[in-house]
Amino acid sequence: MSENHQIDSWLSLGLAFIGGYCDAAGYSLAKTFTGHITGTLVLAAISLAGHDWRTLLRHLLAIVVFLIGVVSILISERLISRPPSRSLLPVVMTIEMFLISTAYLALTSHLNVRFELFVGCISLALGLQNGAFSQAGGISVHTTYLTGMITSLLKTEAQRHSSETTVHDKLASAQKVRLLGGVWLVFVVGAAVGAAMVFWLGALGVFGAALLLLAMVIGLCVSRWRPEKRNEDRLRDDGYETRTQQSDSQERVRRPSVGLRVQAGWHSSTRFCRCGRKPRFLFLLWCGFCVVPFPVHSQILQEETLSGPDSHETGQGPHGHLFGSWGGERTRLLEHGVRFDFQYISDSLWDIKSEQKERFASWNRFRGTVDIDFGTLTGLHGLFFHATALWQGGGNLGAYLGLLTSPSGMSSANSCRLDSWWIEKRWLDERITARVGQFAGQDFYGAQHYAASFIFEPMGYALGNLFTDLESFDPPSTPALEVRVAPLHNFYVKGKKASSVRAFDNVETRKGYSGLYQFGASYNPAKFTSATSATRRSGNSLLYWMASQAIWRVDPKEAKGLDATFTYDWSPPDVNRNNTLLTAGLRFNEPLPLHIHNTMSLGYVRNSLSSNFLPPGQSSFKTEQGVEFNALLDVVPMLLVQPVIQYYANVGGGTNRAVVFGFRTKVEF
């Protein structure tokens, strides 16, 4: 049996266990079969006869969503023109983890439709799995239901004992019997374990399937990495032998060597997700609620480690620092993997029209950062260190005006401290990454991809209502651990405890039709005060969806053109006053015919307040809305200037309006 057939066999058993586990857990918690259409149709017929319309709707929802998952995989297979078991399976398994996690959050919420959301998420997960994996070693298998599997098993066993069957057919039948029998047995065991976990742990028991999926994704990454590594070693050895033969022969004509790299997906050695004229983001679009394409970075240039306004819009280059290259010392350190960065950022904003008295507020930040690549410095490949400290202070104009949307994405707390530090290790060609140290959750979860192009907070840093579940922010970071798994070069999943390598945005990564699609969740199991009950309830969560996409380029190989971004988040309205937030924006790269880098950006923010928190005597909250227009000018390589004007309606959920004008300056030392 070939190595691929062995991997397929183990995958079929593991996915069959997941199928049985989720189906049993779904029925135990919601009385619906989430991966078995025949059983669900029978339950739907019973509900129809009993006039139980809500239960009928739940059963029909499971069927429809399951079929949507299967059809989506078939469409995606056509779009990327690859066998699903080889290209989509790691992505699908990671999406399943997200859907199972979302199902748990939905079921433990206080929504009226929590059972329907739970059933929909689990059914979609199993539908995707059923469509993505249907063969193992050339044998048709189903890992989410047993209908037809037992019949096929019995027919194959009968053919084995037929006198007309050849020896070769008997061996093939024996192999099929072993595989189908194993899938059947493992499915039943998975169902028993899933039911037992739910009876023991309640809704939390569904996470057992997510943990097994994570282990399988890691194992699949390792199994793919090893053959690639062997091929690289073989090519390297062949190249060495060829060079040796050429040096021994004095009569051969010397020719320049030519290398060929074949890559698939959104991949470029130094550019983020560049696709050319026909971007392949269509497949990612349908699963964009949890897909994160990310850049494959150059091994020479260090990646961005700062977020929001602290990130670098342009590469500094030899003349990009006010104090130069320190007599060549900065360049020498960078060549050895050590990078120092010192910067000053200031937001100077005026309240030129509002119900409050006019006021000028300036927020200032000095930051120093060091990043070390130990692979370049000492040969310890895959090991990195980062530390950054800052001093910041000034006036908070948003608090003065009573806004939900802060006019400055930097304003938080007056502070002078070590902001964050971490040690990072990467394995298997950066497919697995672990980071431990002290860092802020909002720097990596809910952070806006185009943050440097906007000034006000939800678009200039991170989602403002992440504070509701006490997500840590910059600069008061907390001890944290983060693990990232990247099964494909344009897809990754990561998770933290207490709070990575990530996609970043600058003038180089904008070249081509780049895109980033994210889904994330933040959950805090502590006790929170509810607006509808005097008893404190356990748990608070926030779900967010983010999309950033280049939508038009003058030249498909360059950055000049139009980018769009959209974000929406939701948190339980009985615990969170500011429970939903929506942002949308457009950015025009290089609109002015100048020799310097420039952008123009238009942003929109919509903050909604929960009616559960209405004070006595007030009829309703109004939705606060904010609009911003700014222009960014890279005046000289070490100085950025960004004038801005902002307009706010229904300030703080009331009826007042406000207009803010100002500018941001940034100096690189």
Buried (B, 14 or more C-beta within 10 A) or exposed (E): EEEBBEBBBBBBBBBBBBBBBBBBBBBBBBBBBBBBBEBBBEBBEEBBEEEBEEBBBBBBBBBBBBBBBBEBBEEBBEEBEBEBBEBBBBBBBBBBBBBBBBBBBBBBBEBEBBBBBBBBBBBBBBBBBBBBBBEBBEBEBBBBBBEEBEEBBEEBBEBBEEEEBEEEEBEBBEBBBEBBBBBBBBBBBBBEBBBBBBEEEBBEBBBBBBEBBBEBBBBBBEBBBEEEEEEEEEEEEEEEEEEEEBEEEEEEEEEEEEEEEEEEBBBBEBBBBBBEEEBBBEBBBBBBBBBBBBBBBEEEEBBBBBBBBBBBBBEBEEEBBBEBBEEEEBEEBBEEBBBBBBBBBBBBBBBBBBEBEEBEBBBBBBBBBBBBBBBBBEEEEBBBBBBBBBBBBBBBBBEBBBBBBBBBBBBBEEBEEEBBBBBBBBBBBBBBBBBBBBBBBBBBBBBBBBBBBBBBBBBBBBBBBBBBBBBBBBBEBBEBBBBBBBBBBBBBBBBBEEBBBBBBBBBBBBBBBBBBBBBBBBBBEEEBEBBEEEEEBEBBBBBBBBBBBBEEBEEBEEBBBBBBBBBBBBBBBBBBBBBBBBBBBBBBBBBEEEEEBBBBBBBBBBBBBBEBBBEEEEEEBBBBBBBBBBBBBBEBBBBBBBBBBBBBBBBBBEEBBBEBBBBBBBBBB
